[in-house]
Amino acid sequence: MSLIQELQKRAGNQCELCTAENNLSAYEVPPTSNANTDNSILVCKTCLDQIEKTEQLDANYWKILTETMWSEFPAVQVVAWRMLSRLRNEGWAADSLDILYLEDETLDWAKKTGDHELDGAVEFHQDSNGARLFEGDTVVLIKTLDVKGSTLSAKLGTVVKNIRLVHDNTEQIEGKVEGQTIVILTKYLRKG
């Protein structure tokens, strides 16, 4: 039996965090080097996107953790504890953390990523109008920009196709203007 099949059987074909029945996949709970049923859980796409911070954390969505945190499986307990920790500013989440008991080994695993020290906010690349930007988008410059270290001047209205997001800075993207790759501040562009 494959890992996904074993997880589906264990979870009754439901997300082990929210009990959803659609768009399920295996999630290896970090840090892990070899995926198996002991260090993986079955999750839906909505949970996965928020766990991996590709979508904003929705506190109301996670209230189901007050029930699912009692899972007998350590991997589920670890993810529940991490998500509750990210939501610790919510009264219900703080209360749940207070009563959730984890074995020492499981708690050590839960703390290994350091994710519990962060809040639930996720920053995304956004254009000057607040629209979210994605890899490969097309944008339009809303200001003429002089490119540092070059004689190139990127003119107002210039279309920049197939942008790349600067992953460690949500205020910057990379794109090609007149064949040269440049870094552009997101406040000087709008989604095209």
C-alpha positions as a Markdown table, in Angstrom:
| # | Residue | x | y | z |
|---|---|---|---|---|
| 1 | Met | 0.0 | 0.0 | 0.0 |
| 2 | Ser | 1.3 | 3.5 | -0.8 |
| 3 | Leu | 1.7 | 6.2 | 1.8 |
| 4 | Ile | -1.3 | 8.1 | 0.6 |
| 5 | Gln | -3.4 | 5.0 | 0.7 |
| 6 | Glu | -2.3 | 4.2 | 4.3 |
| 7 | Leu | -3.1 | 7.7 | 5.4 |
| 8 | Gln | -6.5 | 7.6 | 3.7 |
| 9 | Lys | -7.3 | 4.4 | 5.5 |
| 10 | Arg | -6.1 | 5.7 | 8.9 |
| 11 | Ala | -8.0 | 9.0 | 8.5 |
| 12 | Gly | -11.1 | 7.6 | 6.9 |
| 13 | Asn | -10.6 | 9.6 | 3.8 |
| 14 | Gln | -10.8 | 12.9 | 5.7 |
| 15 | Cys | -8.3 | 15.7 | 6.4 |
| 16 | Glu | -6.8 | 14.9 | 9.8 |
| 17 | Leu | -7.0 | 18.5 | 10.8 |
| 18 | Cys | -10.3 | 19.9 | 9.5 |
| 19 | Thr | -12.2 | 16.7 | 8.4 |
| 20 | Ala | -12.7 | 17.9 | 4.8 |
| 21 | Glu | -13.1 | 15.1 | 2.3 |
| 22 | Asn | -11.8 | 16.8 | -0.9 |
| 23 | Asn | -8.4 | 17.6 | -2.4 |
| 24 | Leu | -6.5 | 15.4 | 0.1 |
| 25 | Ser | -2.8 | 14.8 | 0.0 |
| 26 | Ala | 0.0 | 13.5 | 2.2 |
| 27 | Tyr | 1.9 | 16.2 | 4.1 |
| 28 | Glu | 5.3 | 15.3 | 5.6 |
| 29 | Val | 5.6 | 17.0 | 9.0 |
| 30 | Pro | 9.0 | 18.7 | 9.0 |
| 31 | Pro | 11.7 | 18.1 | 9.8 |
| 32 | Thr | 11.7 | 14.7 | 8.2 |
| 33 | Ser | 14.0 | 12.7 | 5.9 |
| 34 | Asn | 11.9 | 9.7 | 5.0 |
| 35 | Ala | 8.2 | 10.0 | 4.7 |
| 36 | Asn | 6.1 | 7.3 | 6.4 |
| 37 | Thr | 2.8 | 7.1 | 8.3 |
| 38 | Asp | 4.5 | 8.1 | 11.6 |
| 39 | Asn | 5.7 | 11.5 | 10.3 |
| 40 | Ser | 3.0 | 12.3 | 7.7 |
| 41 | Ile | -0.7 | 13.3 | 7.8 |
| 42 | Leu | -3.5 | 13.5 | 5.4 |
| 43 | Val | -4.5 | 17.2 | 4.7 |
| 44 | Cys | -6.8 | 19.1 | 2.4 |
| 45 | Lys | -5.6 | 21.8 | 0.1 |
| 46 | Thr | -6.9 | 24.6 | 2.3 |
| 47 | Cys | -5.1 | 23.3 | 5.4 |
| 48 | Leu | -1.9 | 22.7 | 3.4 |
| 49 | Asp | -1.9 | 26.2 | 1.9 |
| 50 | Gln | -2.2 | 27.8 | 5.3 |
| 51 | Ile | 0.3 | 25.4 | 6.9 |
| 52 | Glu | 2.9 | 26.2 | 4.2 |
| 53 | Lys | 2.0 | 29.9 | 4.3 |
| 54 | Thr | 1.0 | 30.2 | 0.7 |
| 55 | Glu | -2.4 | 31.6 | 1.9 |
| 56 | Gln | -3.3 | 33.9 | 4.8 |
| 57 | Leu | -4.1 | 32.2 | 8.1 |
| 58 | Asp | -7.9 | 32.1 | 8.8 |
| 59 | Ala | -8.4 | 31.9 | 12.5 |
| 60 | Asn | -12.1 | 30.9 | 12.2 |
| 61 | Tyr | -11.3 | 28.1 | 9.9 |
| 62 | Trp | -8.9 | 26.5 | 12.4 |
| 63 | Lys | -11.4 | 26.4 | 15.3 |
| 64 | Ile | -11.9 | 22.7 | 14.4 |
| 65 | Leu | -8.5 | 22.1 | 16.0 |
| 66 | Thr | -10.3 | 22.2 | 19.4 |
| 67 | Glu | -11.5 | 18.7 | 18.4 |
| 68 | Thr | -8.9 | 17.3 | 16.0 |
| 69 | Met | -5.9 | 18.2 | 18.3 |
| 70 | Trp | -6.9 | 15.1 | 20.4 |
| 71 | Ser | -5.7 | 12.8 | 17.6 |
| 72 | Glu | -3.8 | 9.7 | 18.8 |
| 73 | Phe | -1.2 | 10.2 | 16.1 |
| 74 | Pro | 1.8 | 12.3 | 17.0 |
| 75 | Ala | 2.2 | 13.9 | 13.6 |
| 76 | Val | -1.3 | 15.3 | 13.8 |
| 77 | Gln | -0.7 | 16.5 | 17.3 |
| 78 | Val | 2.5 | 18.3 | 16.1 |
| 79 | Val | 0.8 | 20.2 | 13.3 |
| 80 | Ala | -2.2 | 21.0 | 15.6 |
| 81 | Trp | 0.2 | 22.4 | 18.2 |
| 82 | Arg | 2.1 | 24.4 | 15.6 |
| 83 | Met | -1.1 | 25.9 | 14.1 |
| 84 | Leu | -2.5 | 26.7 | 17.6 |
| 85 | Ser | 0.8 | 28.4 | 18.4 |
| 86 | Arg | 0.6 | 30.6 | 15.3 |
| 87 | Leu | -3.0 | 31.5 | 16.4 |
| 88 | Arg | -2.1 | 32.0 | 20.1 |
| 89 | Asn | -3.5 | 35.6 | 20.1 |
| 90 | Glu | -6.9 | 34.1 | 19.6 |
| 91 | Gly | -8.5 | 33.3 | 23.0 |
| 92 | Trp | -9.8 | 29.8 | 22.0 |
| 93 | Ala | -6.4 | 28.9 | 20.6 |
| 94 | Ala | -4.6 | 29.9 | 23.7 |
| 95 | Asp | -7.1 | 27.9 | 25.8 |
| 96 | Ser | -6.5 | 24.9 | 23.6 |
| 97 | Leu | -2.7 | 25.2 | 23.9 |
| 98 | Asp | -3.1 | 25.3 | 27.7 |
| 99 | Ile | -4.9 | 22.0 | 27.8 |
| 100 | Leu | -3.1 | 20.1 | 24.9 |
| 101 | Tyr | -0.7 | 17.7 | 26.5 |
| 102 | Leu | 2.1 | 16.3 | 24.3 |
| 103 | Glu | 4.7 | 13.7 | 25.2 |
| 104 | Asp | 8.2 | 15.2 | 25.6 |
| 105 | Glu | 9.4 | 13.6 | 22.4 |
| 106 | Thr | 6.4 | 14.9 | 20.5 |
| 107 | Leu | 6.7 | 18.4 | 21.9 |
| 108 | Asp | 10.4 | 18.5 | 21.0 |
| 109 | Trp | 9.4 | 17.5 | 17.4 |
| 110 | Ala | 6.8 | 20.3 | 17.3 |
| 111 | Lys | 9.4 | 22.9 | 18.4 |
| 112 | Lys | 12.1 | 21.9 | 16.0 |
| 113 | Thr | 11.0 | 24.1 | 13.1 |
| 114 | Gly | 10.6 | 27.3 | 15.2 |
| 115 | Asp | 7.4 | 27.9 | 13.4 |
| 116 | His | 5.6 | 28.2 | 16.8 |
| 117 | Glu | 7.5 | 31.4 | 17.6 |
| 118 | Leu | 5.9 | 33.3 | 14.6 |
| 119 | Asp | 2.5 | 34.8 | 14.4 |
| 120 | Gly | 0.0 | 33.8 | 11.8 |
| 121 | Ala | 0.6 | 36.7 | 9.5 |
| 122 | Val | 1.9 | 36.0 | 6.0 |
| 123 | Glu | 3.3 | 38.7 | 3.7 |
| 124 | Phe | 2.8 | 38.4 | 0.0 |
| 125 | His | 4.1 | 40.4 | -3.0 |
| 126 | Gln | 1.5 | 43.0 | -3.8 |
| 127 | Asp | 1.4 | 45.7 | -6.5 |
| 128 | Ser | 0.8 | 49.4 | -5.8 |
| 129 | Asn | -3.0 | 48.7 | -5.7 |
| 130 | Gly | -2.7 | 45.8 | -3.2 |
| 131 | Ala | -3.3 | 43.1 | -5.8 |
| 132 | Arg | -1.3 | 39.9 | -5.1 |
| 133 | Leu | 1.5 | 39.1 | -7.5 |
| 134 | Phe | 2.5 | 35.6 | -8.6 |
| 135 | Glu | 5.5 | 34.1 | -10.4 |
| 136 | Gly | 5.0 | 34.6 | -14.1 |
| 137 | Asp | 2.6 | 37.6 | -13.9 |
| 138 | Thr | 2.8 | 40.6 | -16.2 |
| 139 | Val | 3.1 | 44.0 | -14.6 |
| 140 | Val | 3.2 | 47.6 | -15.8 |
| 141 | Leu | 5.5 | 50.3 | -14.4 |
| 142 | Ile | 3.6 | 53.3 | -13.0 |
| 143 | Lys | 6.7 | 55.5 | -12.7 |
| 144 | Thr | 9.8 | 56.0 | -14.9 |
| 145 | Leu | 12.7 | 54.3 | -13.1 |
| 146 | Asp | 16.5 | 54.8 | -13.5 |
| 147 | Val | 18.3 | 51.5 | -13.2 |
| 148 | Lys | 21.2 | 51.8 | -10.8 |
| 149 | Gly | 24.6 | 50.9 | -12.4 |
| 150 | Ser | 23.2 | 51.2 | -15.9 |
| 151 | Thr | 22.3 | 53.8 | -18.4 |
| 152 | Leu | 18.9 | 52.0 | -18.8 |
| 153 | Ser | 15.8 | 54.0 | -17.9 |
| 154 | Ala | 12.6 | 52.0 | -17.5 |
| 155 | Lys | 9.8 | 54.2 | -18.8 |
| 156 | Leu | 6.3 | 54.8 | -17.3 |
| 157 | Gly | 4.0 | 52.3 | -18.9 |
| 158 | Thr | 6.7 | 49.7 | -19.7 |
| 159 | Val | 5.2 | 46.2 | -19.6 |
| 160 | Val | 7.3 | 43.6 | -17.8 |
| 161 | Lys | 6.3 | 40.0 | -18.6 |
| 162 | Asn | 7.0 | 36.8 | -16.7 |
| 163 | Ile | 8.2 | 38.3 | -13.4 |
| 164 | Arg | 10.0 | 36.4 | -10.7 |
| 165 | Leu | 9.3 | 37.1 | -7.0 |
| 166 | Val | 12.2 | 38.0 | -4.8 |
| 167 | His | 11.5 | 35.4 | -2.1 |
| 168 | Asp | 13.2 | 37.1 | 0.9 |
| 169 | Asn | 11.8 | 40.5 | 0.1 |
| 170 | Thr | 8.1 | 41.0 | -0.6 |
| 171 | Glu | 8.7 | 44.6 | -1.8 |
| 172 | Gln | 10.8 | 43.5 | -4.8 |
| 173 | Ile | 10.3 | 41.5 | -8.0 |
| 174 | Glu | 12.7 | 40.7 | -10.9 |
| 175 | Gly | 11.9 | 41.3 | -14.5 |
| 176 | Lys | 13.4 | 41.9 | -17.9 |
| 177 | Val | 13.4 | 45.4 | -19.4 |
| 178 | Glu | 15.1 | 45.8 | -22.8 |
| 179 | Gly | 16.7 | 42.4 | -22.3 |
| 180 | Gln | 18.3 | 43.3 | -19.0 |
| 181 | Thr | 17.1 | 41.6 | -15.7 |
| 182 | Ile | 16.4 | 44.3 | -13.1 |
| 183 | Val | 14.9 | 44.4 | -9.6 |
| 184 | Ile | 11.8 | 46.5 | -9.3 |
| 185 | Leu | 10.1 | 47.7 | -6.2 |
| 186 | Thr | 6.5 | 46.6 | -6.1 |
| 187 | Lys | 5.2 | 50.1 | -5.1 |
| 188 | Tyr | 6.2 | 51.2 | -8.7 |
| 189 | Leu | 4.1 | 48.7 | -10.6 |
| 190 | Arg | 0.6 | 47.4 | -11.1 |
| 191 | Lys | -0.6 | 44.1 | -12.2 |
| 192 | Gly | -1.1 | 44.1 | -16.0 |
